[in-house]
């Protein structure tokens, strides 16, 4: 599942759950300052607008430092977004084909862009046509694959949102 595939825990930690605290880690031994306890891959990422000219829209690698077999960046002909290479462009097509035409509008929603990307990713992971069906007005399915449940159970951290983002969603 998503939790097991995307988190790499050090052997000094054990994961526990409780109704009061949810999922949490407990140290099996005293920890050393600076020790890496776990690495986590994100479920989704969104590149901020001011970074579009400098980083790959899919893998987020700096375009000037691309070391893949084809180090020349590839540009989307419709919106101008840049990718490291044709492979990153192909992998991004799962979501970018839906975002491309309305990218300025989607990006202007702030954190809403990430929410949109999460829905696209979740719907596409259900079936290849899942995102198309959702965008055509079909309801978002209530049964997500196991990898989405890790994202669905996260807390919202609303107290950390920027004021302008909070204002957009309260209107």
TATA-V169966 format. One record per run of one state. SS is the DSSP state (a for helix, b for strand, c for the rest). FROM is the first residue (numbers start at 1). TO is the last residue. Records with the same first field share a line. If there is no record, write none. Layout:
SS = FROM-TO, FROM-TO
//
This chain:
c = 1-1, 10-12, 19-21, 28-37, 41-48, 52-54, 56-61, 66-73, 76-81, 84-85, 109-111, 127-129, 136-145, 153-157, 161-162, 171-171
a = 2-6, 49-51, 63-65, 86-108, 112-126, 130-135, 146-152, 158-160, 163-170
b = 7-9, 13-18, 22-27, 38-40, 55-55, 62-62, 74-75, 82-83
//
